[in-house]
Amino acid sequence: MLNSTTFGRSVDLLQRNLSASWLRDQVISDNIANAETPNFKRSEVSFEAQLSRALASENKASSIGVTTHPKHISFDQKMDYQSVVPKITLDYLTTAKNNGNNVDIERETMERTKNQMMYEMMTYAVNHQFRQINTVLR
């Protein structure tokens, strides 16, 4: 019911992004903790790009690729943004050290800082949404 409103959708999107950011922080912490573990492969979280594609697919107009049969491939298939979940992937392609470990502590530290800033910005946005509602209710 609340997701059909602009407020509900905004809060839902922020909550999903906050959850992905929380997971990303855990993954980065694990990467940093295992920076010296032989043959450890770093992980990363992907979420925002898929969410962006799902949100963009809602706005596309059906102008090409009209299907005439249910088994035909749809070119403008709409994705529900609520079905998008964060995915953890292992980076097997790179090796940063002689012991097979591919954790670059500087890169992980920068990613963690960026992630913390994004998390703070999103919590501020959630607080702002509820402050607006509180102002209206007064």
N, C-alpha and C positions, 0 to 999 in steps of 0.2 A: 504494500500500500504506500509506504513512504518513499520507495524507490521510484515511484511514478512522478514525484515532484523534483524540481531542480535542487532543492535543499537535500533531499534524500539521496539523489544520484551523486551529488557532490561529496557528501559525507561518505557514501559507499566507496566511491573512487579513492578518496583520501585514505579510508581504512584499508583498502586493498594495497595501496602503495606503502602505507606504514607497515603492514605485515611483510611485504616483500623487502622493505628496507631493514626490518628487524632480522629477517632470515639472512639477508646479505651481510649484516654485521656479524652474525654467528659464523657464517662461512669464512669471512675475512679473518676473524679471530682464530678459527681453526687453522687457516693457512699460516698465520703468523706464528702460532704455537708450534707448528711443524716445519718451521723454516730450515731447521738443521737435520731433519729426519731423512735418512737415505731413501731414495726412490719415491719420496712423497710427491704426489702430483696435486697442484693447486686446483681449487674449484672456484667457480663463479656462478652468480645467480643472474638469470635473464628473465625479465618480466616486462619492462617498460615498452620495448619495441613491439611485442605481441599485443599488449594492451592498446598501444597506439593504432596498430592495424585493425583491431577489433572495433575501436571507436570510429576509425575512418570508414570502415565498411558499413556502418550504420547510416552514413551520410551519402553514400554513393547512389546515384540514380541508375536504374536498370536501362542502359541504352544499347549495350552490345551483348552478344552471346545469349540470345533468347533460346531457351531450351524447349524442345517439342516433345520430349519424353522424360519421364522421371529418372531414368538411368543416365541421362546426358550430364556431362560435367558443366556445372554452373560457373560462369566467369565472374559473377558479381555476388558470390555467396556471402550473406551477411553472417557475421560472428557475434555472439553474445559476449559482451565484455565480462560478464559475471562468470563465464566458463574459463577465463584465462587465469592460470595459476603460475606462480614463480617456479622456474625449473633450475635445478642445480646441475651443472655440467662440469666434467673433469677436463682439464687441459693436458692432453697426452702429447701434444705436438711440440712443445717447447721443453728445453732443458737449460736451466740457468747455471747449474753447478756440475762439477765432475762426479758427484755422488748420485746423479739422476734426479735430484730435487729441482723443481722449477719455480720455487717461491722466491720472488724478488721482494725483499722486505721494504724497499723504498716504494715500489709500486703498490704494495698492499697498504702501506701507511697512507699514501695519497688517496687510494680508493676508500679507505676507512674514514678519512677526514671528509671527503666529498659526500660519502653516505651519511655521516653524522649531520652535516650541514643540511642535506636534503630532508632528513628525518625531523630536524628542528623546524625547518620551513613548513613541512606538512603539519606538524603539531600546531604551529602558529595558525595555519589556515583552518584547521578544525576548530580551534578556539575562536577564531574570527567568525566562523559560521554560527557557532552557538551563541556568541555575543550578539550577533544580529538578531537571532530569534529572541534572546533575552530582552533586547531593546524593544522589539515589537510587542512583547508580552507586557512590558511595563506600561 
